[in-house]
Amino acid sequence: MLAAIQGDILRCTPKGSPAPTPVDMPEGLPKGILVHTPAPLSLKDTPVECLSLYTLVADMGPCMVVVDMEDMPELIAEDSLAATAVGTAWIVEDSTAAEEATEEVIAVAPEVPSVEPTEAQTEVALGAQTEARSEEGTEVETEVASEAEIGAGLGDAVEGANLIFGSDRPATVDARITDNSQDALVASFRSLTIGERDLPSRPGFGTVGQPITLRSNFFPINVPRGPLHEYDVALNPAALNKRLKRRLFALAEETEEWKKAGLTGKVAHDRSAKLWAPSKLPQPLEIKIMYTEEGTDEEENKKEPRGYVMNIRYIQPVETKTLRGFLEGKSQFRGQDIMPVINALNLILAMHPNRASGGGVMVGRNKFFHPSPAAPPVSLGGGLEAWRGFFSSVRPAWKQLMVNLNVCTTAFYTPGNLAERLIEFINASYGARPAVFVRGIRVRTTHLGYRKTVKTVAKVNAFQHKFEAEELGEVTVQEYFAKKYNIKLKYPDLPLIDVGGQKTNYLPAEVCEILENQPFRGRLTEEHTAAMITVACQPPNVNAQAIVGRGLHDFGFAQTPPPLKAFGVAVGTEMTVVPGRILPPPVVNYQGGPLSNIDERASWNLRGVRFSVGARLENWAVLLMQDGNRREEFAGPGDPELDRNLNGFADMCRRSGMSVDRAKPTVLSAQLPTKNPEDPLRKAAIQVIRSVLMSLKSKPHIILVILSNGDRHVYSGIKHLCDVYLDVATVCVHAAKFRKEKGQPQYFANVALKFNTKLGGVNHELGDQNTAWLRSEPTMLVGMDVTHPGVGTVRGTPSIAAVVASVDRSMAQYPASLRLQESKKEMITDLQGMMEERLLAFAARNNNTLPTRVLIYRDGVSEVRGHDGSDPYSKDSSVRQGQYPIVLREEMPKIKAAFSRFNTPDRPYDPKLTIVICGKRHHTRFFPTDISHAAQDGNPRAGTVVDRGVTAVYEYDFFLQAHGGLQGTTRPTHYFVVRDEIGIGADQLQCLTNDVSYTFARATKAVSLVSPAYYADLACERGRCYIISLLQGISETGTTATTTSGKSDHEEVMNEAKKLWRFDRNPNAVGGSLKDTMFYI
């Protein structure tokens, strides 16, 4: 999102000079200041914090310089610099990972666009914020740039082998992979009969591309001999919250009964309800615990101890033979339930980092954070700080059980006075809601010393709230604290906080101290997200070293502590080495022929080329936003500078291959009312915009909206208004960037990319050799996704599903179907209707011909657990892959039903169907072992594919990193085939997926997620604009984010969403002329 980092960057050296000349730099330069020097400077000894782009990299190296772009034309004209990667860096959100903070860092080359266009930045800058969340915290992953890089040659800042993790050690591929035994296994699959609801077997391994070796963040773990013994744990009386359960388990471990039963260092438990032991424990087994609760009211500072009884009840022995046979690929173990052993091992491995004396914090499942002098918390401002920790998960692989260990970063509360932290949070972002910050936070009161959990923020402050106090009569909260405790409140205007249980109990925030080690469970503001990126973004070699260093230590894998020894479990300390390949890039065609300048980062520019199919731009309008930002806004419709800029943009569209009407666009201006805290969604502003647009005598084909600032509510309101109500396409740009002369050509070209696509044009397409298979018979590519409400939303806010599908031979136009559906439901409810719409659209564009092959890329499916909290590992399912089989059980029948609607009396319609799940929410990372196989930043090169070593034993999957030149540590996409009627071989599917990643319409580079799935994600994000009020926790019905909602409340919220969606008029939300276009891009 358009935020924090806006600096112009240039990596250059004087021509003929071997290295830049060191130059002293002043200390303490604030963020955003561009360092302008007459010559390149060496940053080797310069604090990174002094640079405008200090947040992007940990070590910019001796060859990275920062200059003022104002002087770039002169510097280049003087021929004094050999420049590469000139441009402005933005942060924008990549929503491909629905609940992960995957951010893009965009760089623009001089005079020609080489990145996603302007509204790509604007949409995510202003649209709904998406963070990666664990169950109990807000997490930002370590890959910051997902579709673009901050400049060609960034990695050259640190040359040589120090970019390569483990370059001083041999990288030998595991013998289990090189002995050809897995090839024999795959060959044996051909004789197997696959059922209708079974996952397909791997057809073979890919061979296309340059062979390479890679390290991966997987470590071997032995399978214990077994059996493992499972126990349930019950507390009497019941403990109703996790904090109390954890405390009771810690007390139980200190009792003599625990020690006499032989449990010390010999069992593993989840501090809640499950316990595992390597041998049988005596039965019955009870542990008596005495627990003294801290005071919860001022009269209850000293509580009497309360007795609890922990009952440990034997459930069953769990043998490990099945897991061993599964890892060997034996046919009789295919489809067997291996998850009991996997779950037990995950719990065993978590005992050390989760031990009561360890000082660590567990967030969600399998994420642990330990304060360390080597990686101290980093302030994010606004009352929060970032902690770096580690994730661990046991995974089966061919002939080897593995532990996947990865870095992760999560926001925690900054300890201190709650009032001061709350003020910091409010001041950090316009519209920040105090209730989001305080909900669920644990505090200690300074006047009495007891501990409480904050429920919410009151609607009154210490001046306003009055109550009857013993001996004092009716007093305000301010008066009460002055008279009772002789405390003069510093912040009486702050809203009170409610720390009560069933009853209300108001306190001033300033008499509360935030307790340490608490993960933030709320929704990160845009400012916090931008700051989190500065911490999360680390080069691959840095992350890899952290994994094998602090990661192995924090989890105890290097020491083999109890209870690992008791279970006979040991974890290797060397990352696994696997084979990979670098796939060749496809041929990319523009009008006039193929490109010749695709670089190793899978990127190119548009110098001298024209769109493959140029659209016609006519009857268009321009809407100016006047929103109090006079420094950057145009003066009005008559502003001569505006006229010059619009002429320049129209000329760029012509030069890019579009047909542009000579008639000037109609220019309108909307004077928006000032921001009002009582109107956080800017409804009054949207009403003004509506009135201005309704004054047009005729409806334009498309509107260029020139925004005044980055107000996401104005942006969302415009999209909601124009998409759902007015049926007119819009492209949003920022006034400051649209009018800026420096870099204006590339900005205009980026906007032209969006215009051409929304008006039905084709920006670029694949060469004939890359589309031969697609065009050999009618084929429809489909993208599917579901996005869910996150924290801070109104409870019961519906999820949004999107299905996009190609309609042309170029595989360039993907109109969309959108639907509201049950809150947090993973599978698509109305998939049949949506697929019918896509098939009808395909037939309408292809002379009533329907596709004979349908290839679906399905995003938004969890590998392990659904958003509804259901357990995917039921015994009657293919439990290893979580939600994947549910796609076959629930979604495939709906797709088939859609096909059957096109049956004719003489011929059923039954096209061949292949479904590929696309996963970004995983922790698999790859690290090059050879500098010649690495990108310039030390990541794997674009096109890197892996289908051995860390992939499924039986099923058909692979990892592909189609994109290149990333800042941070690259995350590949995991592609998993759950249905393959077409019979696409490994090479065919891997190359096709890589090729189609180059067709993303709003970028001149390959993207990280195959284009149809990416489009579905963007369509979901557009749908979020239509129900933005609910996603912001604001409901007209009175239901709020803190409401304990039942079924009736969910129905009310769904009805409110349908009203915003105009569901009764059109369940697709968007109709009219827009429904057949890529309005969402």
N, C-alpha and C positions, 0 to 999 in steps of 0.2 A: 504494500500500500504506500501511496505517496506520503512519505514521512521522513523523519530524521535525517536521512542522508541525501544531500543534494550537492554534489561537488563535481567539478569538471576534472577529468583525469586524462593523463597522457603519459605513456611510457616511451621515452625517447633517449637518444644519445646524440651528441654532436657527430656529424658525419666525419668519419676518419678517426674518431676518438675511441679508444678501447673501452673506456669506462667513464662515467660521469665524475666531475670534479667535486670533492666534498665541499659543502657550503654550510656554515653555521646557521642554525635556525633559531629564532626566538622561542623561548619556552612559554607555555601557558596559553597558546592560541586556542580560542574557543571553538566549539563545534561549528562546522559549516564555513569556516574561513578558508579561502583558497590561498595557498602559498604561491606567490608570484615571484619568480626570480628570473634574471636575464639569461641564466644558463641552467642546464640540468644540474641537479644536486644529488649527492649521495645521501641516502637515508640510513646507512648502515649503523651510525651511532646516534641517530635522531630518535627521540621518543615517539612512538607511533601516535600517542595521544595528541601530538602537535598538528596532525594532518587532518584535512577536511574529510578524508575517507578512512580515518583511523578505525572506524567500526567494521570495516570490511575484512581485514586480515590481521593476523597476529604478528606477522613479520613480513613487511613489504619488501625487504631486501635492498641490496645496494643499487639496483637499476630502476627503481620505481620513483617517478617524480610527479609532482603536482604543479600545474601551471595555471595561469589565468587564461581562459579561453578567449578573452577579448583580444589577446595578442596572437592567437593562432594563425590567422591569415598572413600577418606580417612575418611570423617566424617561418612559416612554410614558404612564403614568397621569397624570403631571403636565402632559401635553400640551406639554412643553417641546421635544420633538424631532420633526421629521418624518423618520421612519426608513424606510429601505429596506434590503433584503438583510441581515437580522439572522441570524446563525447561526454555526455552528462549521465550520471548514474542515478537511477531511481530505485526505490524498493516498491515492488508491487506484489500483491498476493497471488499465489498459484493455488487454486482451490481443488486441485486434483486429489489431494489427500484430505477428505472431508473434514477430519477432525485433527489435522496435524498442521502446524504452522509452517508450511512450506512456502518460502518467499522467493521471488525472482529479483535478481539484480540485473538491470538492463543496461547495455552500453550501445551507443549509437555511433556508427562510423560517419566520417565527414561527408556531407552532401548526399548520402544515399542511406536508406534505412537498412539496418541489419538486425532489427529486433521486432518484437511485437509492437503493434501500433499504439497510438496515443490512448485510445479508449480502453485498450487492454490495461494500461496503467490506471486510467481514470476509473474504470469499472470496479476494480478491486480496491482502489484507493478510497472510493466512496461507498462501495457496496458493503454487503454484510461481511463482517469480520469472521474468519474461520480460524480457530486455534486447534492444535492437536491436544487432545485432552486424554489423560488417563482417567480412571474412575474417580480419583480424589484430588487431582491436581491439574494444573494447566501447563502443558508441555510444549516446548518448541524443539523440533528436530534439528539436526546439525547441518542439513543441506539447506543453504539459504537460497541459492540460485538454482531454480529447477529447469528453466527453459533458456536461459541466456547467461552470459558471463559479463564481467565488468570490463573486459577488454582483451583483444587479441594479445597474447604474449604475457598475460599477467603472471603466469607461472615462471616466466623467465627471470622474475625478480629473485628467485632462489634457484640457481642453476644446479644441475648435476644430481648426484646420487642422494643428496640429503632430502630430496623430494620423495624418494622411494623408501618406504618403511622396510626395515630388515635388509637393506642392501648389503650389509656386511655378513649376512648369513646365507647359506645355500637355500634355494627354493626348489625342493624336489616334490613332484606330484606324488600323492599318496599311492602306495603300491596297489591298494584295493581298486584304484581307478585304472591303473595302467596294465593290469593283468588280463584284460579282455573278458573277464568273467561277467561283467555287466552287459556286454554286447551279447553274450550267449543267453543271458537271462531275457533280454529284450526280444531276441529271436524266438525264444520259447513262448512269448506272449501271443504270437501270431496264431497259435493253435487254440487259444482260449476263446470261449464264447462269452461275450459281454452282454449283460442284460439291459433292458430298457432304462433302468434307473441306476445302472452301474457306471462308475467313472471309467473312461476309456484308458487302455494301457498305452504306455509309451510306444510309438511305432518305430522309433530309432533315435539316433543322435545326429545332430547337425554336423556337417563337414565343411560347409562353405565358410570362407574367410581365412584370415591370417591366424595360425595357431599361436597362443600365448599362454603363459602361466600367471596365476593370480593368487594372492593370499586372500583368505576370507575370514571374517571374525567368528569362526567356529572352532571349538576346541574339543578334542576327543574325550569321551567319558566312558568308563567301562560299565557294562551291565552287571549289577550285583547278582550273586549266585541265587539268592532268594530261598524260600519265598519271603516276601515282605508281609508284615502283619498290620492290618488296618483296624483302627479303633475309632469309635465316635466318642466325643467328649461332651458331657452335659453338666451344667452348673445349676445348683439348687441353693437358694432361689435363682431364677434365671437372671442373667446379666443382659440388659437390653441394648447396650451400646458397645462399640468396638473398643473405646478407650478403657472402659471398666474391665472388659474381657482380657485385654492385654495386661492390665495391672494384676488381675487375679492369676493369670498364668505365671507372671514374674514372681508373685508371692508363693505360688505352688512350688516353683523350682527351688525355693529356698527352704522348704519344709523338710523335716526329718523323714516324713512318710515318703516323699518323692525319692529321697536318697536310698531309703531302705528297700524300696521297690525296684531299685536298680535302673532308675530312669535317667539319672544325671549323665549327660553326654552320650546317652544311648538311644534316645528317641528324637523324632522330629515332629513338630506340630505347627499349626497355623495360628496359634494364639486365639483360636475361636472355637472350632468344633471338630477338628480332625487331628488324629495322631497316628504316626507310623512307627513301628519298631522292627528291628532286624530279627527278633525272636519273640516268642510268646511271653506276655506279661502275666503275673498272677491275677486271677479273677476270683471274686469281684475285687475291683481296685478303686478305692476312694481316697481322695486327698482332702483334708480339712484345712480351710484357709480362714484366717481372721483378717478382716479388712476394715480400716478406719477411714471413713469418708471425710473429706475436707469440708469445712463449714460452707453452707450454701446460703445462709442468711445471717444477719448480724447477731442474732441470738443463738446461732448454731455453730459458732466457731469450733467448739469442741464436741465432736460426735462420739458416741459410744461405738466400740468395735462391733462389726457385724460378721456373723459366721456364714461361710459358703462351703458347700461340699461339691467337689469335682469328681464326677463319676466317669471313669474311663472304661468303656464297654467294648469288648472284642466283637469285630464284625466278620472278618474273613481273612484267610491267607491269600495273597496274590502272587502267583508264580511268574517268573520272568522268562520262561521258555518260549512263550508266544512272541515276546519282543525279540528274542534272539533269532527265532525263525523268520520273523518279519524282516529284520535287517538283512538276513541272508537271501531274501527274495523268494523263499520257498512258496510254491503256489498254494499250499494248504493254509498258509497264514495270511494270504491276501484277504483284506476285508475284516480281519480279526480286530478286536477291540484292544488296542495297546495303551489306551489313555490311562487306565488305572496305574500302570507302572510309570508312565511319563509324569502324571500328576504327582505321584509319590516322590519321584526323583526331583521334581521342581521344588517340592516342599522341603526335601532334605537339603538341597543346595541353598535354600533361602534361610535355613536356620542360623548360619553364621552371620550374615549381614543383618538379619532381623533379631539377633540376640538382644536381650534386655539390657545387657551391659555394654553394648556396642556403640551406643550414641547415635545410631543411624535412624533414618526415617524411611519407612516403606510407603510408597505412593502408588495406589492402584495395585495392579498385579505385577510382581516381579521387577519393580523399579525401586532402587534403593539409593539413598543419598546420605553420604557421610561427610560432615564438615572436615576439611583438610587444609592445612597450611599451604599445601601445593595447589589447591584449587579452592580458595576461599569464596564465599558468596560475593556476588557482584551487584551493586545497587542498580535497580532499574528506575529509581525515582518513583514518586507517587506511592510511597509506602510499601514497595515490594522490592525483592532482591532475587537474583537468579542463582540457583544451585545446580552444579553439574554432578551427575550421578551415573548409574549404570543399570542396564536392563539385562536380564538373564532368562533363557528359556531352553529347555531340553528339546532337541529335534532329532527325529530319525533320519538317517541317510544310508546309502548303500554300504553294507558291511560295517557300519560304524555309527554308534550313538554319539550325538554331538551336543555341545552347549553353545548356544548363540549368545554372545556377550557384546553389548554395544553401549556407547555413551548416550546420555540423554540429559536434557536441561529442563528444569521446571521452576516456576515462580513460587517463592515463599514470601510470607509476611516478614517485613523488617521489624524485629522486636523494638519495643519502645512504647511511649505514651500513645494510647489509641486516638485521642483527639488530634494530636500532632500528625500522626500517620494518616488519619482520615482527611485532614485539611490538605495534606500533600496529595492524596488521591484525588480529591475534588479539584484541586488547582491544576492537576496534571493534564486534564482533558475536559473540553467543553462537553457538558451533558453527562459527565461521570456520575453514577448513581451511588450514593453512600451505602444503600442497602446491599449492593453487590459486594462491596468491600468488607462489610462487617458480618455478613451472614455466616454463622457457624464458627466464628473465630473464638478461640479460648483466651480469656483474660484473667488477670489477677487484680483485685481491687486494692487500691493503695490505702484506703481509709480503714479497711477491716482485714484485708489480707486473704479473703476467700477467693476461690476460683469459680468462674462461670463461663458458660457458652452463650454467645450473643445470638439472639434469635433474629432481630431485625432492627431497623432504625424507626424511631417514633416520628410522628408527624408534628410533634410539638417540641419546643426547646425548654431550657431551664427557667426562662422567664414565664412561659405560657402555662406549663403544667402545674396544677395545684392539687393538693391532697390533704387529708386529715392526718396529722402527726401527733402522737401521744405527747402530752405536755406542751405542745406548740400550737395546737389548733390547725386551722387551714393555712397552709404555707405553699409557696412555690418551691420548686426544687432548689433554686438558687438560695432562697431564704433558709431552707432546711439545712443545707450543707454549711451555711455560714453560722447558723445558730447551734446546730448539733455537733459539728466537727471543727468549727472555726476555720473552715476552708472557703476562701474567696475564689469563686470559679473564674478562670481566665477566658473561657470560651462559652459563655452562657447562651450565645446565639446558635451554637451548634445543635442539631437535633439530638435528643436523648436516645439512648440505646436501650433495647428491651432485652434483659437477661433472664426473664422469667420462663417458667415451664408452661404449665397449663394457665397460670395467672400472669398478668402483666407485672413486670418489675422494672421500672425505669431507673437508669443511672446516667449521670453525665459521663461522656466518653473520657473526659480528662482524669477521672479517678480510676481509670482502668489501664493496666499495662499489658501489652500483647506478649503472650508467652512465646518462648523460642520454639523453633523447629516445626512450624506449621505451614504446610503447603497451601497455596492460594487456590481455592476451589471455584472462584468466580470467572467471569469473562474478562479477558485481558482487553484493555483499551488499545487503540491503535498505537499510541505512544509507547505503551508497555511492550507491545509486540515488536515494534521497531527496535527497542532497547534490548529485548531478549535475543534478537538476531545477532547483536554484537557479541553476545556471550556464546551462543550456540554455534556460530559459524567458526569452524576450525578446519585447517587443511587436513587432508587424509592422513598424512604421516603423523601429525600431532594427535589425531583421534586414535590411530592405531597404537601409538606408543602409550596413550592413556589407558587403552584397553588391556594391553599386556603388562602394564605397570600397576597403576592404582586399581584398575578393575579386577585383575586377578587377585590382588591383595585384599581388597575390600570384601570380596566374596569368599575369601579363604581358599581359593583354588590352588594357590601356590603353597599353602601351608598344610592342606588336608587336615583341618581341625575336626573336633567332634561336632556333630555325630557322623561326619563323612567316614571316619575310620571305622566306627561301629558297624556301619552298613557295608563296608568294603567298597566304598566309592572313591575313585580318584579321577581328577581332571587333568589332562595334559596342559602344558603351558605354552605350546607353540601353535600359532594359527595354522589351520589346515591350508594346504596348497592344492589348487584345483586347476584343471585346464579350461581355457576359454578361447574365444576367437573374436577377431575384429571383422565385422561384416563390412563389405564395400558399400559406399553410399550409392543411392539410386541416381539415375539421370533425372534432372529437374528441368522441365521445359517452360520457357516463356514464349511469347509471340516472336517468331523468328528463329527459334531453335533452342538447343540445350545450353545450360550454363556451363561455364568452364572454370568457375572460381569457387566451388565448394571447398572449404578448407577442412583441416582435420578436426575442427570443432563442430563440424556439421552445420556451418554457417556460411552465408553468402550475402552479397549486397546487390542492389538493383541498378547499379550504374549502367546506363545504356540499354536497359531492357524495358519491355512493355508487358503489361498483364497478358496472360494467355488468352483470356476473353474479357474484353473491356465492356463494362456496363454503360448504360446511358444515364447521365446526370442531367435531369431537367426538372422544372417545376419544384425547386427546392427552396427552403427557407432557412433563415438564421435567427436564432433566439439568443439575445444577450441577457445575462443575469447581472443585475445591479444589486449587490448585496453588501454594500459598505466597504468594499475593497477598492477604493478609487485609484490607488497607486497602480494597480494591475489591470483594472477593468478598462474597456473602451468607453469613451465619453457618451456614446449613444449611437443610434442608427446612422446619424449623419457624420460620424467621425471619419475624417479623410484617411486616417491610419487604418481603420477597419476596412474601408473600401480597398486600399492597397493590399491588405492581407488576404481579403477574400479573392481578389483577382489573382494573387500569387498562388493561392490554394487551387483555384479552378485551373490555372495553367499547369500546375503539377499533376492534376488529374488527367489533363489532356496528354501531357508528356508520358504519363504512365500507361496510356492506352485506352482511357475512357473517352466516351463521346460526351462532350459537355455543351449544353445549350448556351448560346451567346447571351441570352437574357439574364440579367442579374437576379440574384435571389432576393426574395422579400425579406427585409430585415425588421425584426421586432425587438422590443426591449421590455423586460419585466423588472420593475422596481420592487424588490422584495421587502417585506416588513422586517424590522430588526429582530434579532434573536430574542426569544422570551423563554425563560425557564419554565413557564407554565405551558409552553407549546414545544416540547423537546423534539417532536417529529416534524416541525416546521409546516404544519398543516395550512397555516395562513399563507405561507409563501407559495405552497402548491396551488392554493386557490387563486392567487394572483396569476400564476403561470397559466392556469387553465383559462382564466378570463382572457388573457392576452392571446393565447392560441385560438380560442373560439372566435376572436375578432377577424381571423383570416377569412377572406371571401371564398377561397377554395382550398381544399386539403392538399398540402404539398406531398410529394413522394417521400421526402426525407428532410429532416431538420438537423442542422448543425447547431448544437447547443454550446454556447461559450460560457462556461462556468466562471464564477467570480472566485471561488475558493474550493476547498476540499470537503464541504459539508455533505456527508454521506446521506443525510436525510433528504436534502434537496435532490441529490442524484437519484435516490431510490424513488422519491415521489414523482420525478419526471418520467422515469421508466414505467412506473405503475400507471401513471396518467396516459402516456402516449401508447403503450403496448395494449393495455386492457380496455381503456375507454375511447381513445381517439383513433386507434388503428393507424398509426403513422410511425415510421422508423426514425430513430434518433441516433446521433453520434455525439458524444460529449467530449469537449476539450477544455483545457484550462486557458483562461485569457492570458496569463503570464507567459505560457509557453507558446501559445498560438501567435502572439505578437512579437516574441523575442526574435530579433534579426539573426543573431548568432545561432546556428544550428537549425534555422527555420526550414530549409529544404527537406532535411530528413524528417522533421516533424510533420510537415505537410504530406510527405510520401507515406508516412505511417498512417495518417488519417485517411489517405486515399485507399490504403489496403482495406480499411473497414468499410468505406463507402462502396467500393467495388463489390465486396462480398455481400453486403446487405442488399444491394441493388441487383443481385443475381449473377454477377460476373465471376470469372475464375482467375485468381491471382497467378497461380502456377499449377502445374500438373506433372505427373511422372511421365518418364519417357516410355515409348512403346515396349521396350524390352522389359520394363518393370511392371507393365500392366497387361502383358500378354495373357497371363492366367486369369486376371480379373475380367478381361474382355472376351475370353474364349466362349463364355455363355453368360446370359444375364445374371449378374451378381449384385446383391444389395449388402453393403456394409452398414452395420447398426451399432450405435453406442447407447448404453443404458446406464443410468445412475440413480441413486436415491440420496438425498441430503436430509439430515435430521436436525431438529432444534438442539441447541447446546444449553449450557448453564446460563442462567440469567434470563431465560425466555419464559413466557407464560406457560404454566404447566398444561399439557394437552395440546400445545401448538403442533399442528400436523407436520409430517414429513412431506417432502416434495420429490416426486419421481419425474424423470425425463427419459424419453426415448427419441433419439435422432437417427436418421437413416439417409443414405445417399440416394439421389434421384437421377444422376447423370453418369455418363461413361467416364468422365474425368474424376469421379469420386471427389468432387469439390463442394457441391451444395448438399447440405444436410438440414432440411427443415425439421422441426421438433414438435413433439407432443409432450404436454406437461399435465401433471395431475397432483392434486392434494390427496393425501392418504393418512391412515392412522399414524398417530405420533410414534416415532422411533421404530416403525415397522420396516424391517430390512428388505423384504421381498416386495415387488411391485404389485399392488392390488389390481389395478385395471389394465394389466399388461395386454390382455386380449384386445381391448378397444384401442389402445395406443398402437399396437402392431397393425391392426386393421387400417388405421389412419396412415401409417407409413407405407403400407403396401398400396393403398389407393393413390397416394402421392407418387409412388414409383411408377405405377401404371399410367397415370396421367401424363407423365413426362416421357414415357417410352411406348407410345402408340398402343396403349392398353395391354402391353406385355408385362407379365409378372416375372419376378426373378425366379430362376431355377435353383439358385444357391443363396443362402442367407448366412452370413458370417457375423456373429454378434460378439462385440467386446463389452463385457459387463463389468462396470466399475461399482464401487460402493458395497462390496460384499465382504464381510469380516471373515477372516480365516479361522477365528477361534470362537467368538461369542457374539450373539446378536445384540442389537441395540435394545431389544425388548427384554434382555436379561435372561432369555431362555437358554437352556443348556443344549448345545448342539451335539454333545457327545453321548447321545442316548444309545442304548445297546443295539437298537435296530437300525442304526445308520452307519455309514462309512465314517466312523468317528474321527479318523485322523485329520480330516480336512474341514472340520467345523461346519460352516454355513454352505460350503460348496455343494454337497449333495442336495441341500434344500432347494437350490436353484433347479435341479432336475425334478424334484418332487412337486414344487409349487409353481415355478415359472414356466418350465418347458411345456406342461400341458396347456397353459394359456396361450403360448406361442403357437402350438399345434392347433388349438381351437381357432385362432385367428386365421391360420392357413385354410382350415376347413370351410370358413365362410366364403371362400372363393371357389369352392367346388362347383362343377357343372354337371348336368345329368349324365354326360358321356365321359367325364374325366375328373377324377379327384385332383385337387391341388395339393401337392405334398413336396415342396422343395427340400433339397438337402440342407440340413441345419447343423452348423457348428457354433458352439458357445465357448468363449474364452473369457475366464475371469481375469481382471487386471487388478493387481494389488500393489499399492504404494505404502500401506500401513504395515510395514514389516521392518525388521532390524538387520537384514542381510546387507553387508557391505563388502566391496572388493577393493583390493589394493594391488597395484601393479608391482611386479617383481623386477622389471627391467625398464630403465629410463626410456628406451626406444619404443616401448609399448605403452607409455604413459602420456597423458595430455600435459600441457605445459604447466598446469597447476598441480601435477602429481596424481590426479585422478585417472581412472581408466579412460581410454580414448572413446570417442563416440562410436557406436556400433558394437560395443563389447557385449558378447552374449555368453552365458554359462548354462549348460544343461547337464553337467556331471558334478559329482562330489558333494554338493549341498542341496540337491534337488530331491524330488520324491523317488522312492524305491520303485514303485509300480506305475505311478500315474504319469501323465503327459504334461510336463511343465518346463519352464526355463526362465532365466533372468535376462533382461535386456536393458542396457543403457544406451538408448538411441541418441541421446543428446550429449553435448560435449562442452568443454570450456567452463565448467562450473566453479563457482566460488563456494568454498566449504567442501564437505565430503559428499560425493555423489551417491544418490540412492537409486539403484536400478528399479525397474518395474518387474514384478513377478507375474508372469502369464501362466495360467493354469487352465488346461482344456478339460471341460466337464462333459462335452458332447462333441462328437466328430463324425457326422454322417457324410460329410464331404470327403473325408479321408485325406486331410492335408498332412503331408509329411513334415518332418522336423525342419529340414532346410527351407521348404516352401513357406511354412508358417513363420519361422523366424525372420526370413528375408522380407516377406510381405509385411509383417508387423513393423520392421525397421523402415521399410520404404514408405509405408503410409504415415509414419511419424514425421516425414518430411513434407506432408501436404497440408499442415496446419495453416489456415488461411491468413491469420494475422501475425505470422512470424516468418522471417526469412532464415529459418534454421529448423533443424529437427527438434521435436519437443519430447519431453520425458515420458509422456503417456500417449499411446497411440491415438491418432486424431479423433476418430469417432467417439471414443470414451471421453476424451478431453472436451469435445463439444457437448456431450451429455452433461458433463460437470458444469460447464458454463451455463447451459440451459437451466439446470437446477439453481444455480446462483442467481440467475435472472428471476426465477420464480420467488426467491427469497425477498426480492424488492417489493413484491406485491403484498407480502404479509409482514413487512418490516416492523410494524408496531408490535405484533405478537413476539417477534424475535428479539425485540428490545425490552420485553417484559411489560408492555403496556397493553391493557385490554379495555375495551369500551364496556364490557360486561361487569367489570370490577374484579374479575379473576386476575390474580397477579402471579409473579414468579414465586412468591412465598406461600401462595394458597395451597392448602392440602386438598388436592382435587380428587373428587370421585368421578364416577362415570358421567353423572349429569354435568359436572363442570367441564369435562372433556368434550361433551356434546355441545355445550355452549361455546367453547373456544373454537371447535370445528365449524360451527355455524357462523361465527364471526369471521373466520378465515374464508369461508365460502362466499360471504358477502363481499369481502375485499377482493376476492378472486373473480367475482361475478360468475360464480359456478353455475347458477341456474340458467344464465344466458349461454354459457359455453364452458364445459368442464375443462377445456384446454386453456382457459384464461385468455389466450390470444386467438383472435379469429380474423375475419376479413382478409385483406390482402397480405397481412403480415404472416399468417399461419403457414404460408408456402415459402417463406424466406428464412434466412439465418438472422432473424431479428436480434437474437441473444448474443451475438458474437461481439 
